[in-house]
Amino acid sequence: MSSFSLEQKTSFLLGLFVACLVTANLIGLKIASFGIFEASVGILIFPILFLITDIVEEVHGKEKAKHFVYIGLATLVFILLITTLAVLLPTAERSFVSHEEYANIFGTTLRIFIASIIGFFFSQMHDVWAFNFWKQRTAGRFLWLRNNASTVVSQFIDTTIFMFIAFYAISPKFDVAYLFALIIPYWLIKVLFAFFDTPFCYLGVRWLRSQQQ
């Protein structure tokens, strides 16, 4: 069986990274019940983004991980621009949905989408920096430490930025105190997911470095 090169595996991870990013933003509006808590279904996808950049940075270094983040940012900005244009264009009479229905689906999500873009960029850039920081401090040892230490703080940055941009002052109820009452449990759930993905980080690094025979 022919082997997959390091470049091919890295390209696959980039495709998966972009796919997860787009999927999380498409499905994220739904709040689902997970039994003991309720959260956006996007919470299932976002931890994978940090996992992928950690795997890539461990093997390729900081600049390659930044490359993934920049491509993800460009993808989201492109989707935002096209979505905005699609909402603004007049609706033809033979359209399957009315202009109001279409605007309700996509137009009301623009503020949330912008919040997601900004939260994604700053949290991912911090994750890349923090992962490199801990890698230098540990002399390349303890992958589990830098995987979790970088992700825990980055997830807090992502959640805080997103909540404030998306929901602050949309009604008198959404003040600073109320937003932090939402941020803390969401962040703790994300931290729990981050702890569970540690074995997959080791497996991903091993897979990326290996050469299939």
N, C-alpha and C positions, 0 to 999 in steps of 0.2 A: 504494500500500500504506500502510495506516495506521501511524503511528509508535508505538513503545513509549516511554512516558514514563519519566522518571528513577525515579519511584515504582514503576512496574511492574518495571523492571529490578532495582531494589533488592529488591523483594519476591521476585523469582525467585532472587536470590542468597541471600536468607534461607532460602527453601525448600531450596535446594541445600545450604546450610550445615547445616541440621538433618538432611537426608537423609544427608549424608556422615557426620555425627556418629553417628547411629543405626547406619548400615551398618558403620562401623569397629568399633563395640562388639559388633555381632552376629557379625561374621566373624572378629574378632581372635584367637580362641583357637587357630585353626589356624596351625601353623608350616609354612611352605612353603619349598622349596628354589628359590633364584633363580640356581642355577648356582655362583657363587663365594661365596655366603653364604646363610644360612638366617635367616628372620625371620618374624614374624607377618604374615599377609596384610593386617592393618590398616595396615601401613606404606605401603600403596598409597594409602590414603584420607586419613590424618591431615595430610599436607602441604597438601592442598587447603583444609583449614580455615584454616590460617595465610594461605594465598594469598587467600582470600575476605575475611578481615578486613582484610588490607593494602589490597586494592582498595577496599573500602568506606571505610576510614579516609582513604585518599588523596583520595577524592571528597567524602565527607560529613563527615569529621572524627572525632575521638576518641570523642565521646559516642555516635554511631551505631554505631561498631564495638563499644563496650561493650554496647549494646543487643543486638547479635547474640550476644555471649557470655552475657548474662543469659538470653536465650531458650533458648540451647543448654543452659545449666545447668538451667533449669527442666524442659526436656524430659528430660534424663537422670535427674533426681531422680524425675520422674513414672514413668519406665520402671522405675527401681529399686524404687519402692514397689509398683507393680503386679506386677512379677516376684516380689518377696518374698511378696506376698499369694497369688499363684498357686501358689507352691511350698508354702506352709503349708496351703492348703485341702486337705481330704481328697479322695482320688481315688475317683470312682465306679467300680463294677464294670465298666460298659460303656465305660470310657475306652480309647482306642486305645493308650495307653502306661501302664505301671505307675507308681505313685508314686515308686518307686526310680529308674526310668529318667528320669522327668521331673526329679527332684531332682538326678540326676547331670548332666543337661544344663544346668539353670538354677541350682540351688542352689549348686553348687561355684564358680560364676562370680560370686557376689555380692561377695566380697572384691576380685576383679579389677575388677568394675564400679565399686565404690566408689573404688578406686585410680585408675581411668580418669577418673571425675568430678572428683576433687580435682586430679589432674594437668592435666586439661583447663582447669579454671577458672584456676588460678594461672599456668599457662604462657600462656594466652590474654590474661589481664589484663596480664602482663608484656609480651607482644608489642604490645598496644595502646599501653602506656606508652612502650616503647622506640621504636616507629615514630614516635610523636609527638615524642619527644626528638630523634631524628635529623632529623626534618622541620624542626624549629625550628633545629637546628644548621646545616643545609645550606640554610636559607632556601627550602625547597620544591624544591630541586634534587636530582639524583642519586637517583631513585626506586630504582634497583638497590641502592644502598648501604643505605637504610633497610629495604628489603624483606629483604635478606639479614642485615644486622646484628641486626635485631630477631628474626628467625626462628631464627638459629643459637643464640642464648642461650635463647630460649623453648623450643626443642626439647630442649635439655639439661635444663631445668627439668622439662618434661613427662616425659621418660624417667626421670629420677632419682626424682621423686616417685612415679611409677607403679611402678617396680621395687621400691622400698623398702616401699610400702604393700601391694603385691600379693604379694611373695615373701619379704620379710625374715623369717628364723627359721622358715620353714615346715619346714625340716629343718636339722640342724647345718651342712650344706654351704652354706646360703644366708646366709653372713655378709657383712659390709661389703665385704671384699676381693672375694669372689666376685660380689657384685651389681655392683660397679664394672667387673668384667671383662665383665659382660653389658651394662652401660650404655654404655660407651665405643664399642664397635662399632655398637650400635643407633643411637646418637646420630650417629656419623659417616655412617651410611647415610642418615639423615634429612637431614643437612646437604647431602649430595650431591643428594638429591631437591630440596631448597630452591634450590640453585644452578640446577638445570634449569628450575625454574618461573618464573625471572625474566622471560623473554620473555612468559609468559602474564600476569604482573602488569601489564606495559605494555599488552598487548592488552586485558585486562579493564578497566583504567582508561579506555582510549580508548573501548571499547564503552559503558561506563557513562555517560560524558560525552557521547557522540554522540547525535544525533537522527536516527533512520532516516526517510528520505523515502518 
